[in-house]
Amino acid sequence: MGNQTVKDIMSTDCVTVTLQDNIYEIAVKMKEHDIGFVAVVDGKKLIGVVTDRDLVVRGYAEKHSGSTAVEQVISKDVATISPDTSIDEAAKIMAKEQIRRLPVVQNGELVGVVAIGDLAVRGIFEDEAGEALSKISSDRTPVGVR
């Protein structure tokens, strides 16, 4: 397994929006695809991402309406990796940044996304990165149920 790269496990059918879209459209895409993460692109170039949390914190909690521009809720300085990054390295980055999804970028263009679930299936959870990852993925415990 040691020499597998992100290219071997990434999803290439990424759900994306552009800066021309609004936050209602992002919410609809998240619902349709049952995801909490959408990449924002300009053509194929990755500009940033919007998570369900971004929508809540920067969108609805700020009383923005559904017609608010993507620009208002986007996270721009996003951790990304290249397709030839090793799977272990990807796991370490996710653990360090406490994120569940990593955009895969080649020459500035979005080519895929690696999700925490893609790593889980491959028994990455043995080392310390794995431990941090399993903490992130079990993060959904309701408050007060620890």
C-alpha positions as CSV (number, residue, x, y, z in Angstrom):
1,M,0.0,0.0,0.0
2,G,2.9,2.3,0.7
3,N,3.3,3.7,-2.8
4,Q,-0.3,4.4,-3.6
5,T,-1.1,8.0,-4.4
6,V,-4.1,10.2,-4.1
7,K,-4.8,9.6,-7.8
8,D,-5.7,6.0,-7.0
9,I,-8.4,6.9,-4.5
10,M,-9.7,10.4,-5.3
11,S,-13.2,11.1,-6.7
12,T,-13.1,12.9,-10.0
13,D,-16.8,13.7,-10.2
14,C,-16.5,16.9,-8.1
15,V,-19.5,19.0,-7.3
16,T,-18.6,22.6,-8.1
17,V,-20.0,26.1,-8.2
18,T,-18.7,29.3,-9.7
19,L,-18.6,32.9,-8.3
20,Q,-21.7,33.5,-10.5
21,D,-23.7,31.2,-8.2
22,N,-25.4,32.1,-5.0
23,I,-25.5,30.5,-1.6
24,Y,-29.0,29.1,-2.1
25,E,-27.7,27.2,-5.2
26,I,-24.8,25.8,-3.0
27,A,-27.2,24.6,-0.4
28,V,-29.3,22.9,-3.1
29,K,-26.3,21.1,-4.5
30,M,-25.3,20.0,-1.0
31,K,-28.7,18.6,-0.5
32,E,-28.9,16.9,-3.9
33,H,-25.6,15.2,-3.6
34,D,-25.7,14.7,0.2
35,I,-22.4,16.5,0.8
36,G,-21.1,19.3,3.0
37,F,-18.4,20.5,0.7
38,V,-18.4,22.2,-2.7
39,A,-15.4,23.4,-4.7
40,V,-15.6,26.9,-6.2
41,V,-14.0,27.1,-9.7
42,D,-13.4,29.5,-12.4
43,G,-13.4,27.3,-15.5
44,K,-11.3,24.5,-14.1
45,K,-9.2,26.7,-11.8
46,L,-9.8,26.1,-8.1
47,I,-10.6,29.4,-6.3
48,G,-11.7,28.0,-3.0
49,V,-14.3,25.9,-1.2
50,V,-17.5,26.3,0.6
51,T,-18.5,23.9,3.4
52,D,-21.9,23.5,5.1
53,R,-20.3,25.3,8.1
54,D,-19.2,28.3,5.9
55,L,-22.8,28.5,4.8
56,V,-24.1,28.6,8.3
57,V,-21.5,30.8,9.9
58,R,-20.8,33.3,7.1
59,G,-24.2,33.0,5.4
60,Y,-27.3,32.4,7.5
61,A,-25.9,33.5,10.9
62,E,-25.0,36.8,9.3
63,K,-28.6,37.0,8.0
64,H,-27.5,36.8,4.4
65,S,-30.3,35.8,2.0
66,G,-30.2,32.9,-0.4
67,S,-29.3,35.2,-3.2
68,T,-26.0,36.2,-1.5
69,A,-22.9,35.7,-3.7
70,V,-20.6,32.7,-3.2
71,E,-17.9,35.3,-2.6
72,Q,-19.4,36.1,0.8
73,V,-19.0,32.6,2.2
74,I,-16.0,31.1,0.3
75,S,-12.9,29.9,2.1
76,K,-10.0,30.9,-0.1
77,D,-6.7,29.7,1.5
78,V,-7.5,26.0,1.3
79,A,-5.2,23.1,1.8
80,T,-4.8,21.3,-1.5
81,I,-2.7,18.3,-2.7
82,S,-1.5,17.1,-6.1
83,P,-2.5,13.8,-7.6
84,D,0.9,12.2,-7.0
85,T,0.8,13.0,-3.2
86,S,1.1,9.7,-1.2
87,I,-2.0,8.6,0.6
88,D,-0.2,8.7,3.9
89,E,0.8,12.3,3.3
90,A,-2.9,13.2,2.4
91,A,-3.9,11.6,5.7
92,K,-1.4,13.6,7.6
93,I,-2.6,16.9,6.0
94,M,-6.2,16.1,6.8
95,A,-5.3,15.3,10.4
96,K,-3.2,18.4,10.8
97,E,-5.8,20.7,9.3
98,Q,-8.7,18.9,10.9
99,I,-10.6,18.6,7.6
100,R,-12.6,15.8,6.0
101,R,-12.0,16.6,2.4
102,L,-9.0,17.7,0.4
103,P,-9.2,19.2,-3.1
104,V,-6.7,17.6,-5.5
105,V,-5.1,20.2,-7.8
106,Q,-2.8,20.0,-10.8
107,N,-1.5,23.1,-12.4
108,G,-4.0,25.1,-10.5
109,E,-6.9,23.1,-11.9
110,L,-9.2,21.0,-9.8
111,V,-8.9,17.3,-10.8
112,G,-10.5,15.5,-7.9
113,V,-11.3,15.4,-4.2
114,V,-10.1,13.0,-1.5
115,A,-12.5,12.4,1.3
116,I,-11.8,11.0,4.7
117,G,-14.0,8.0,3.8
118,D,-11.6,7.2,0.8
119,L,-8.8,6.9,3.3
120,A,-10.8,4.9,5.9
121,V,-11.6,2.1,3.5
122,R,-7.9,1.6,2.9
123,G,-7.0,0.9,6.5
124,I,-4.9,4.0,6.9
125,F,-6.1,4.3,10.5
126,E,-3.1,2.4,12.0
127,D,-0.7,5.3,12.6
128,E,-0.9,8.6,14.4
129,A,-2.4,10.4,11.4
130,G,-5.0,7.7,11.4
131,E,-5.8,8.3,15.0
132,A,-6.3,12.0,14.4
133,L,-8.4,11.2,11.4
134,S,-10.7,8.9,13.3
135,K,-11.2,11.7,15.8
136,I,-12.3,14.0,13.0
137,S,-14.6,11.5,11.5
138,S,-16.2,10.7,14.8
139,D,-16.7,14.3,15.5
140,R,-20.4,14.1,14.8
141,T,-21.3,13.1,18.4
142,P,-24.1,15.3,19.7
143,V,-23.0,17.8,22.3
144,G,-23.0,16.4,25.8
145,V,-22.8,12.8,24.7
146,R,-19.0,12.4,25.1
